[in-house]
Amino acid sequence: MAVQSAQILSQDELAAKLAEQPRVELGTFPTPLDACPRLSEAVGGPPLYIKRDDLTGLALGGNKTRNLEFQIGSAIAQGCDSVVAGADAQSNQCRQASAACAKVGLDCFLVLSGGLHTELQGNLLLDHIFGADVTVLEDATIDNLQERIDPIEAELRAQGRKPYRITSMYPEPALRAMCGYLSCALELSTQLSSLPQPPSTIFITSGSGTTHAGFAAGIKVLGLPIKVVGISIKEPADEQRENVAARSQRLAEQLEIPCGLSEDEVHVSGDYIGEKYGLTTPEGLEAIRLTAQHEGILLDPVYTGKTMAGIIAMARAGELPAEQPVIMVHTGGIPAIFAYHEEIMSAL
Ligand SMILES: Cc1ncc(COP(=O)(O)O)c(C=O)c1O
């Protein structure tokens, strides 16, 4: 069914804007939009669909493929010879960055924080397979890691290297990354006609907020009357709302398109974080089990499991319109399952 839109930019105009940005092809698109009838029935919810960005193709998939197409495109356009990135040891971004670098022939330097799941499993194992230079700073935390990376980046520059720093902080790399999820919103907008009715809500995981901001900006600029709800996996809802709105406004300035969101237009739930980022929740583990056992689709314990936990809770509470479909954007994260095997097994 066609979705009515109060269009600001047409699909072609948004595609033309994206085509102006430096970009390399890393993934396999479009990703499918899968119906999940058995899961909807099991949780007593509306028709549920999953936008399968876990199937973006690069290095076991995930949201960072789209983001990296623009970030690596920018790195190459600037003549960089390497990438420096850092996050926690089970970072999906770092895993996909190391694969992207391997694909385009850049060196990849990863600096990872210690603490949680630093065993050679999941994403960390894959970083090594893709040939990244991996340093784990056991005493660094996710909160002070970026400043710990600064001297490492400076040392590379002193050696005559020209690294491109991938970070979800401002300015340039995050703006590039947001183009990735503008492109996802555009792609999904072309798939909505396959649904029996227009969706009421699209759920997306909100971490740094980059993916959420890019996606919600895309839905806004295409004029689609669909609520985008970010499920925060780290920050309280108020802070994340402010963060996502600010990111979308920066994107609007950068691309010169009216895709900026006010805080009122940003929807965030902070109810599914649990104790803290990176730690599993019983609801998230249940969501992994239910989605696997009703749809044959894997979710991860840190991001998408918590997002689906939010959808399931709202469905069970009758908070979602009963007839209209809802969509979850599946942002990937699958390799972390292998590092979190004990937590997952304990909940099966
Ligand atoms: C699997 C997965 N989903 C969602 C996100 C959130 O993306 P963002 O940091 O852009 O909000 C991440 C970030 O690392 C991720 O790895």
The ligand as an SDF file (V2000), in Angstrom:
LIG
                    3D

 16 16  0  0  0  0  0  0  0  0999 V2000
   24.9580   -3.7580   16.1890 C   0  0  0  0  0  0  0  0  0  0  0  0
   24.8650   -2.3070   16.4530 C   0  0  0  0  0  0  0  0  0  0  0  0
   23.6620   -1.7270   16.4530 N   0  0  0  0  0  0  0  0  0  0  0  0
   23.5110   -0.4160   16.7130 C   0  0  0  0  0  0  0  0  0  0  0  0
   24.5860    0.3840   16.9940 C   0  0  0  0  0  0  0  0  0  0  0  0
   24.3570    1.8180   17.3150 C   0  0  0  0  0  0  0  0  0  0  0  0
   24.8590    2.6520   16.3370 O   0  0  0  0  0  0  0  0  0  0  0  0
   25.1980    4.1510   16.7010 P   0  0  0  0  0  0  0  0  0  0  0  0
   26.4330    4.1530   17.5360 O   0  0  0  0  0  0  0  0  0  0  0  0
   25.3920    4.8020   15.3850 O   0  0  0  0  0  0  0  0  0  0  0  0
   24.0600    4.7050   17.4570 O   0  0  0  0  0  0  0  0  0  0  0  0
   25.8720   -0.1730   17.0120 C   0  0  0  0  0  0  0  0  0  0  0  0
   27.0420    0.6610   17.3590 C   0  0  0  0  0  0  0  0  0  0  0  0
   28.1130    0.2150   17.5390 O   0  0  0  0  0  0  0  0  0  0  0  0
   26.0170   -1.5500   16.7220 C   0  0  0  0  0  0  0  0  0  0  0  0
   27.2180   -2.1380   16.7420 O   0  0  0  0  0  0  0  0  0  0  0  0
  1  2  1  0
  2  3  1  0
  2 15  2  0
  3  4  2  0
  4  5  1  0
  5  6  1  0
  5 12  2  0
  6  7  1  0
  7  8  1  0
  8  9  2  0
  8 10  1  0
  8 11  1  0
 12 13  1  0
 12 15  1  0
 13 14  2  0
 15 16  1  0
M  END
$$$$
